[in-house]
């Protein structure tokens, strides 16, 4: 039996944590093969120098500048492009690569992990990020959604919703789509230090963050509009989200609690906890990476994996759904690989079935 040709993959984003996680996943993927990684700040430098834990799998691979990656795209017949560049940088970079791919006849799919293609218009993006969009003509070519909430992307390219959004949407969309709650949801989310990126800042500096816990950007976090937009697209319901993010004293993972008021009437009493759990299980019955259980999920249940765990409870008036994901994997790199599997009509679970590490 012949072995199917592996699909070349390119990672944009250099030395960031999400880029490193993409490299780790691609190294073990049965269908994608890493062909290049872009870093305009470190072209020619060994990838293993930035990601020492990946030295056994990246060999002598070196970072390339944009010109080298564009030339590579033009030489390939097909390519999977993973965008892990920063917000505000990713759009123009992806536009340049897609322009080169189109001119060369290269069959290219992009999954962008930045926020640049999460909004339906340049104006909506610019209202949140306060700078011009880098490629407004490309926005219509991207769909922003979780794979659990969309059977098939209607566009060639996908924008990944992000880590806080992933955990929140997994908990919220079933409540809205099944018309179980009033459309005002209160969200408390806790993220590990890797969620702030690799560049050292006060919020990720170990002596500052160790053994501490605090909220930040309460009710004003820039991902709140993205959550609301994705929830409306996935559920058909426009809802208000009151989101308070927190910094947790751990490196990997996100824990989210979503609370809302249950709808009820004499003809339709509010569901009890077993009924809520049953509704969530049915909603995600075809989602291989989402597990629903009565037990409260822990971050270590999913850390370093592409799995998500949900639970729910109620006092008869309010529902509380807890959701945990790994911010670098399911919330970023793993979710992107899951989408890319779909775009190339590969098994959705390919390269993503490794369980959580457990003792991170």
N, C-alpha and C positions, 0 to 999 in steps of 0.2 A: 504494500500500500504506500503510495507516495505521500510525503508530508506537505501540507498546504504551505504556500509561500507566506512568510511572516510579513506583517505590515510595518513599514518603517514609522517610527514615532519620533517626534521632535518636542522638546520641552523648552518653553520660553519662560525665563524668570531667574536664571542664574543660580545664586547660592541660597535662596530662601528656604525655609522649612518645608513649604508645600512642594517646591521643586525637588527637594531631597526625598520626600515621601513618594512623589511620582516616580523618581528613579528607582526607588526600592520596589515599588509595585510592578513597574515595567520589566525589571530584571527577572521576575518570576512569571511573567505573563506568557501564556502559551501561543498567543497570536500576534502580539506587538513586539517589535524589536527596536530598542533605542538606537536612533541614527544620529542624533545630535542634540546638544543643549546650548542655548544661547545665553551669553553673558557679555554685554558690551563693556562692562567694567573690568572683566578678567579674561579677555580672549587669550587663548594659548595656555592658560593655567590648567594644571591637572584637576579634573573633577574630584578625584580622590583627596586632594588637598583641602577642599571645602567640605567634603562629606567623607570623613575618614572611616565611618562605619560601613560605607559602601565600597570601600577599596576592593574587596574580593570580587565584586560583580561589575565594576566600571572599568577595571583594567587601566590602560593608558589613555582613555578617552579624555579629551581636553575641551574646555569651553570654546565656543566660537563666537565671533562677532556677527552682527546682523547680515553683513554682505555674504559671509560664508554660509549662513543658514538659508538665505534667499537662493543662492546658487544650488544648494543641496535640494531645496524644494523643486527647483526647475528641472533637476535631473531625475526625479522620481516619477513613477507612473501613478502612485497613490501615496498618501501620507496622512497620519493622524497627528494633529497639532494640538498640544496641551498648553494653554495660556496660563502661566503662573506669575506673570509680571505684575507690578503694582497697579492699583487704580490710577487712571490718568495716563498711564504709559502703554497699557496693553492694547487699547483700541487701534492706535496708529501703527503699532508693530504688527498686529494681526492683519490690518488692512494692507500693509506692504507685502506681507507674505502671500495673502490671498490674491493680490494683484499679480504677483509673480507666478503663482500656481495657475491662475486662469490663462495667462499668456502662454504658459508652457503646456497647457492641457493636462495638468496634474490633478488627479481626483483627490481633493483635500477636504477633510472634515476638521472642524475646530470645536473644542470644548474650552471655553474661557472661564477661569476661576475668579477673575477679578470682577469688580462691579460694573465694568464699562459697558456691558451689553445686557444688563439685567432690567433696564427700563425700556418702555415702549417708545420713547421719544428722547431726542437729545435735550429738549427743554426739561423734561422730568429728571433726567440725570444731572443736568447742570444746576437745577434748583437745590439738589442735595450736596453735590460735590464742589460747587462754586468755581468751576472752570469749564471751558468749552470741551465738548465731546470730541475725541480724536478721530472719529470716523462715522459721522452721523448717517452716511449713505449705507452703511453696513448693518445698522440696527435691525432692519426688517428681515435680515438673513439669520437672525438668532432667535431662539425660543428660550425663555427662562422658566424652568420647572424642575421639580424633583422627578426622577424616573418612576417613583412609586405613584405619582399623581398624573402621569401622562403616558398612555400606552405607546405612542409613537410621536416623535418630534415632527412637526409639519415643516421644519426648515432644515437646511443642510448643516447648520451649526447650532450649538447650544451654549447658553450661559448658565453656569452653576449658581444656585442661589446663595451659597456660602454656609458657614458653620452654624452660627446662631440661628440663621433662617432655616437650615435643615432640621435642627432639633425642634424648633417652634412649629414649623409647618407640618411635620409628621404628627405632632400632637393636636394641632388646631384644625387642619383641613377636614378630618372626618367629622368633628363636632359641627362644623359649618355645613358641609355637604349633606349630612344626614339630618340637618335642621333640628339638632338637639339643643342648641344654646342660643341665647340672645347674642346679637353680633357686636358685643363689647367683650374683649378678652384681656385678661391681666397676666402678664408674663414676667416671671423672674428667672433669669438665666445666669449660670455661673460657668466661666471659661477658664481653662488652664493658661499658663503663661505663654505657651507656643502660639496662642491665638493672636498675640500682638506682633508676631513676626520675629525675625532673627536679629534685627538691629537693636542693640541694647538701649532701653529707655527705662525711666523710673518704675513704670508699672511691671516690667519684667525682670528688673535687677533682683537677684536672689535675696540679698539681705533685706531688701525692701518688701518683697512679696512673701517670703517664707513665714509661715505661721500667722499670716494675716488674712483678712477677708473684708472686702469693701465693695460698695456700689460705685458706679461711675456713669456719667451721661444719662442719669435717670430721666425717663420720659422724653429723651432728646437724642437717642442713639441713631446714627445715620442709617442703620440697617432696618429701622422700623418701617419706613415707606416700602422697602423691598419686600418685607414680610407681608405687609398688607396687600401689595399688588399681586404677589404670587398666590396668596391665599384666595384672593378674589378670582384669579384666573383658574385655579384648580377646583374651587368649590362652587363658583357662580354666585357667591355671597360677598357683598362689600361689608367689611367689618372694621371696627376700630381696635387697635392694639396698643395697650399701655405697657411698654416694655422697660424693664429695669435690669440692666446687665450688671454682673458682679465679677470681680477678679478672685479666683480661688487659688489656694496655695499648692497647686499641683501643675505638672507640665502639660499633660495631654488630657483632652476630654471636655465635654460640655454637658451640663445638667440643666434642664429647663423644666419649670413647673408652670403650666397654663391653667388658669382658673376662669370660669365663666358661669353665668346663671342659666340653669336648665330651663328649657321651655316646658310648660305643663298646662293641662286643661282637664276638665272633668272627662272629656272624651279621650284624652291622651295623657295619662299620668307620667310624671318624670320617671325615667328609668332608674333602677337601683344599680349598685356596683356590678353585680354579675351581668346585668343586661348591657351596661356600658362596655365592659370587657368583651362581651360577645360581639357587640357592634364594631368595636375596633378590630377584633380578630377577623371578622367577615370583611371589613373594609380592606384589610391588608392580606387577604388570603392568598393572593398571587404575588406578594412581595417577598422575595426570598431572603432579604436582609433585615426585615422588620419582624420582631417577636413581641407579642403582647402577653403579659402575665400578671397575675394578681399581686405577686411580690414586688416590692419597690425596687426599681432598677438602680444599679450602682454604676458609676463611671468605669470601674475596673472590669465590669461585665463586657465592655465594648472597646476599651482603650487599645489602640493600634490595630483595629479591625474596621471592616466596612459594615458592621452590623449596628442596628439600632434596637433599643428595648424601650417599650412603653408599658405604663400601667395607669389605672384610673380608679378613682373612688368618688363617692358623693355623700352628702348629708341630706339629700332630698331636694335641696335648693341650689347648691353650688356643686359643680364638678371640678375636680382637680386631676389633670393628666400630667404625669411625669414622663420625661423623655430624655434618654442619654444617647450620645453619639461621640465618636472620636472626632475632634475638630480637624485634624490634619488628614484623616482618612475619609470616613463617610461624609464629613462636612467639607471636604475639599478634594484631595487627590483621588480617593477611592470613588467618590461620587462621580468625578470626572471620567475615570476609567469605566465605570458602570455605564455612563452615557455613551462613551466612545464605542464600547462593545455593541450597544444598540445601533449606533449610526453605521457601523460596518456590518451589521446583521450577524454578529457573533453571539454566542451564548452570553446572556446578561451577567452571569456569575463568573465568567472566565477571569482567572487571575485574582479573584477577590474572596475566596472562600476560607482563607486562613482565619482561625479563631482569634479571639482577643488574647493579648499577651498575659493577662491575669495579674502579674506582679510588676507593674511598671513603676 
